């Protein structure tokens, strides 16, 4: 994932905003990121021992939280196509909370990173242990507050090697693609000194914008809209993380992330550099949005969601 500064406007906190009751366990959130970004994980490159260690930790957390597996297993193996991978097979980790509607929201974050180079470990605390931590926090919330729609929680492998985990999921989905209403993707949520979290995607799916506008700011984090217009070039994040694979198939998405910082894809992307007051509030904003969409997705006109790629 590569992101560069771009224009945006701050989302207001209108009277119709949702109550701020979806607060994650900050201590557990930070603990998850600290474990996943430890040196022992060796940078979590797909196919390495460090990747396997990250998988085992995430699987343990899925069990603790109470997610359900598809077909008896959280592990979904797929062939990976990259000379940079250590093996030919990678592994997505997928669980779900059943809903009542027969439709699904897919919440995603990639757990792989870039491994080790020149004797240095690239721990990827922000990219993307922070997204996985927020995914686990969202799963814990919705286990306690059962959703109307089924919510699928997917920790992808192979994002750094070409969004391969997301592609493999959509090539062989656990539910029919037509039943997937929305992808909420998280990639880099935890390092920002201005308290800014971006929501990207409303340019392509403007019917989601009114709901993003209802997400109220938190004490340490506020939501901004942007980074999704074609004329922005590299500032357009549409293709820059796993949500793009959903967009290719006409499935609406919102991508949550921070703008680039000096630690992006550097060996300094360590747990110590995470903003530990901003990050829990940023994760809370995402949970707020998922809760809002779970309550309102059935009201969105289906014909407004395109079934082909919009550029």
C-alpha positions in Angstrom: 0.0 0.0 0.0 1.3 3.5 -0.9 -0.4 6.7 0.1 0.5 10.3 -0.4 -1.0 13.5 0.9 -4.1 14.8 -0.9 -6.9 17.2 -0.5 -9.8 16.2 1.7 -12.6 17.7 3.7 -13.4 16.9 7.3 -16.5 15.0 7.9 -18.9 17.0 10.0 -20.6 15.6 13.2 -24.2 16.3 12.4 -27.1 16.1 14.9 -28.0 12.8 13.2 -24.7 11.3 14.2 -24.6 8.0 16.0 -24.0 7.6 19.7 -20.4 6.9 20.7 -21.0 3.6 22.5 -18.8 1.3 20.3 -15.5 1.7 22.3 -13.0 -1.1 21.9 -10.8 -2.5 24.7 -7.8 -0.2 24.2 -5.4 -2.4 26.3 -6.3 -5.5 24.2 -6.1 -3.6 21.0 -2.6 -2.4 21.8 -1.6 -5.8 23.1 -2.6 -7.4 19.8 -0.5 -5.0 17.8 2.5 -5.3 20.1 2.5 -9.1 19.6 2.0 -9.0 15.9 4.7 -6.5 15.4 7.3 -8.1 17.6 10.8 -9.0 16.2 9.9 -12.6 16.7 7.3 -12.3 13.9 10.2 -11.5 11.5 8.2 -9.0 9.5 5.4 -11.5 8.7 6.4 -12.0 5.0 4.1 -14.5 3.4 5.4 -18.1 3.7 7.9 -17.5 6.5 8.1 -18.8 10.0 7.1 -15.4 11.2 4.0 -15.5 9.1 3.0 -18.8 10.6 3.5 -17.4 14.1 1.2 -14.4 13.2 -1.4 -16.9 11.9 -1.3 -18.9 15.1 -1.8 -15.7 17.2 -4.7 -14.5 15.1 -6.3 -17.9 15.2 -6.1 -18.0 18.9 -7.7 -14.6 19.1 -10.5 -15.7 16.7 -11.2 -18.6 19.1 -11.1 -16.3 22.2 -13.5 -13.8 20.6 -15.9 -16.5 19.5 -15.9 -16.2 15.7 -17.3 -19.1 13.7 -15.3 -20.8 10.9 -16.5 -21.6 7.4 -16.5 -25.4 6.7 -14.8 -26.2 10.0 -11.6 -24.1 9.6 -10.5 -20.5 9.8 -7.6 -21.3 7.4 -8.2 -20.8 3.7 -5.1 -21.7 1.7 -4.4 -20.4 -1.8 -1.6 -20.5 -4.3 0.6 -17.4 -4.3 2.3 -16.1 -7.4 5.4 -14.1 -6.6 9.1 -14.6 -6.7 9.4 -12.7 -3.4 7.3 -15.3 -1.5 9.1 -18.1 0.4 6.5 -20.7 -0.6 3.9 -21.2 -3.3 1.0 -21.3 -0.8 -0.4 -18.6 1.4 -3.2 -18.5 4.0 -6.1 -16.3 4.6 -7.8 -16.4 8.0 -11.6 -16.0 7.8 -14.3 -16.2 10.5 -17.8 -14.8 10.8 -20.7 -13.8 13.0 -24.0 -15.0 11.6 -26.7 -12.5 11.0 -30.4 -12.8 10.1 -30.6 -11.1 6.6 -28.8 -13.6 4.4 -26.5 -10.8 3.3 -23.0 -10.1 4.5 -20.5 -7.3 5.3 -16.9 -8.3 4.8 -14.4 -6.6 7.2 -10.8 -7.0 6.2 -7.2 -6.2 7.1 -4.0 -7.9 5.8 -1.6 -9.4 8.3 1.4 -9.9 6.0 4.3 -7.4 5.8 7.6 -7.3 3.9 9.8 -9.4 6.2 13.6 -8.7 6.6 16.1 -6.9 4.5 19.8 -6.2 5.0 19.7 -7.7 8.5 16.8 -5.4 9.6 13.3 -6.5 10.5 10.4 -4.6 9.1 7.9 -5.1 11.8 4.9 -3.4 10.2 3.2 -2.2 13.4 1.1 0.3 11.5 1.2 -1.6 8.2 -0.7 -3.6 9.0 -0.7 -5.0 12.5 -2.9 -2.0 13.4 -5.5 -3.0 10.9 -5.6 -6.5 12.2 -5.9 -5.2 15.8 -8.9 -3.1 14.8 -10.4 -6.1 13.0 -10.1 -8.2 16.1 -11.6 -5.3 18.2 -14.6 -5.0 15.7 -15.1 -8.8 15.9 -15.2 -8.7 19.7 -17.7 -5.8 19.6 -20.1 -7.6 17.3 -20.0 -10.9 19.1 -21.3 -8.9 22.1 -23.8 -7.0 19.9 -25.1 -9.4 17.3 -25.5 -7.8 13.9 -28.5 -7.9 11.5 -26.3 -9.0 8.6 -23.6 -11.7 8.7 -20.2 -10.0 9.3 -17.2 -11.8 7.8 -13.8 -11.0 9.3 -10.9 -11.8 7.0 -7.2 -11.4 7.8 -5.5 -11.5 4.4 -2.2 -12.9 3.4 -0.3 -11.7 0.3 -1.4 -8.1 0.2 2.2 -6.9 0.0 2.6 -9.3 -3.0 -0.2 -7.9 -5.1 -3.5 -8.0 -3.1 -3.4 -11.8 -3.6 -5.3 -12.8 -0.5 -8.3 -10.7 -1.3 -8.4 -12.0 -4.9 -8.3 -15.6 -3.7 -11.2 -14.9 -1.3 -13.3 -13.4 -4.1 -12.4 -16.2 -6.5 -13.7 -18.8 -4.1 -16.0 -16.9 -1.6 -17.6 -18.6 1.4 -20.9 -16.9 0.5 -22.2 -15.9 -2.9 -20.7 -12.7 -4.2 -24.2 -11.2 -4.8 -24.8 -11.5 -1.0 -21.8 -9.3 -0.1 -23.2 -5.8 0.4 -20.0 -4.0 1.5 -16.3 -4.3 2.2 -14.8 -2.4 5.0 -11.0 -2.5 4.7 -8.4 -1.3 7.2 -4.8 -0.7 6.3 -2.6 1.6 8.5 -4.7 3.1 11.3 -2.3 4.0 14.1 0.3 6.7 13.3 -1.0 10.2 12.8 -0.1 13.2 14.9 -3.1 15.3 13.6 -5.8 13.0 14.7 -6.9 12.3 11.1 -8.3 9.0 9.8 -9.4 8.9 6.2 -12.4 7.1 4.7 -11.8 6.5 1.0 -14.4 5.2 -1.4 -17.4 7.6 -1.3 -16.4 9.1 -4.6 -17.1 5.7 -6.3 -20.1 4.9 -4.0 -21.7 8.3 -3.1 -24.7 6.7 -1.5 -22.3 5.7 1.4 -21.4 9.4 2.0 -24.4 10.3 4.2 -23.6 7.5 6.5 -20.0 8.4 6.8 -21.2 11.9 7.6 -23.0 10.5 10.6 -19.9 9.1 12.2 -19.0 11.5 15.0 -15.5 12.5 15.9 -13.8 10.9 18.9 -11.7 12.7 21.4 -8.4 11.9 19.6 -9.6 11.0 16.1 -11.8 12.5 13.4 -12.9 11.2 10.1 -11.9 12.8 6.8 -13.2 11.9 3.3 -10.9 11.7 0.3 -8.1 9.9 -1.6 -10.4 8.2 -4.1 -10.6 10.5 -7.2 -8.9 9.3 -10.4 -7.4 12.8 -11.1 -5.4 12.5 -7.9 -3.0 10.1 -9.4 -0.9 8.5 -6.6 -3.0 10.3 -4.1 -6.0 8.1 -5.2 -6.0 5.1 -2.9 -8.6 3.2 -4.9 -6.1 0.5 -6.1 -3.7 0.6 -3.1 -5.0 -2.0 -0.8 -7.3 -5.1 -0.7 -10.5 -3.2 -1.1 -9.6 -2.7 -4.8 -10.3 -6.4 -5.4 -13.9 -5.8 -4.2 -14.2 -2.6 -6.3 -13.1 -4.6 -9.4 -16.2 -6.7 -9.0 -18.5 -3.8 -8.3 -18.8 -4.5 -4.6 -19.0 -1.2 -2.6 -16.1 -0.5 -0.2 -14.9 2.0 2.4 -11.2 2.0 3.1 -10.0 3.4 6.4 -6.3 4.5 6.8 -3.9 7.3 7.6 -1.7 9.2 5.2 1.9 8.1 4.8 4.4 8.9 7.5 8.2 8.5 7.8 7.9 5.0 9.1 6.0 3.6 6.1 7.8 0.5 4.8 10.7 1.3 7.0 12.3 -0.8 9.8 11.1 2.0 12.2 7.5 0.9 11.8 7.6 -0.4 15.3 5.0 -0.6 18.1 6.9 2.1 20.0 6.0 4.6 17.3 2.2 4.0 17.3 0.1 6.9 18.6 -1.5 5.1 21.5 -4.2 7.7 22.1 -5.2 8.2 18.5 -5.2 4.5 17.5 -8.0 3.3 19.8 -10.2 6.2 18.8 -9.5 5.5 15.1 -10.5 1.9 15.6 -13.7 3.1 17.3 -14.6 5.2 14.3 -14.4 2.2 12.1 -16.6 0.2 14.5 -19.1 3.1 14.6 -19.3 3.0 10.8 -19.8 -0.8 10.6 -22.5 -0.6 13.2 -24.2 2.2 11.3 -24.1 0.3 8.0 -25.3 -2.9 9.6 -28.4 -1.1 10.7 -29.0 0.7 7.4 -27.6 -1.2 4.4 -30.9 -2.8 3.6 -32.3 0.8 3.0 -29.8 1.6 0.3 -31.2 1.2 -3.2 -29.6 -1.8 -4.8 -29.6 -0.2 -8.3 -27.2 2.5 -7.1 -24.5 -0.1 -6.5 -22.8 -0.7 -9.8 -22.0 -4.3 -11.0 -18.9 -3.2 -12.9 -15.7 -1.5 -12.1 -15.9 2.3 -11.9 -12.8 4.3 -12.6 
